[in-house]
Amino acid sequence: MSDVKLRPGRDDSMHARRQMEEVSAAKSDINNVAVFTKLIKKAEEVTQSAL
């Protein structure tokens, strides 16, 4: 009977951990986009100054 009570909590914990990993991955993706955006902006500035 205790297994029945513990099982849903364990599943919830695993689900929460998966969600946190997904959020972390999404934040990493957003940070990567921000870095690439800055690099593109710098490249545009260099190109404009070269013209």
C-alpha atoms as one frame of an Amber mdcrd trajectory, in Angstrom:
protein
   0.000   0.000   0.000   2.844   2.418   0.689   4.137   1.817  -2.854   0.826
   3.028  -4.219   1.112   6.272  -2.245   4.784   6.857  -3.100   4.523   6.120
  -6.798   2.569   9.240  -7.857   4.925  11.492  -5.893   7.922   9.889  -7.519
   6.380  10.290 -10.963   5.579  13.918 -10.168   9.169  14.468  -9.072  10.529
  12.957 -12.282   8.091  15.055 -14.318   9.129  18.208 -12.451  12.801  17.389
 -13.019  12.143  16.890 -16.741  10.343  20.223 -16.894  13.217  21.982 -15.115
  15.682  20.461 -17.580  13.527  21.668 -20.481  13.364  25.168 -18.997  17.125
  25.151 -18.499  17.657  24.077 -22.109  15.290  26.803 -23.311  17.173  29.426
 -21.275  20.421  28.198 -22.785  18.916  28.490 -26.269  17.757  32.034 -25.519
  21.232  32.954 -24.262  22.786  31.487 -27.411  20.425  33.524 -29.596  21.346
  36.651 -27.641  25.059  35.992 -28.181  24.605  35.371 -31.906  22.452  38.491
 -32.198  25.234  40.551 -30.615  27.784  39.014 -32.977  25.611  39.796 -35.999
  25.114  43.357 -34.775  28.883  43.798 -34.358  29.473  42.372 -37.841  26.939
  44.838 -39.268  28.670  47.721 -37.475  32.066  46.655 -38.806  30.640  46.321
 -42.308  29.039  49.772 -42.124  32.239  51.372 -40.851  34.222  49.703 -43.648
  31.929  51.258 -46.248
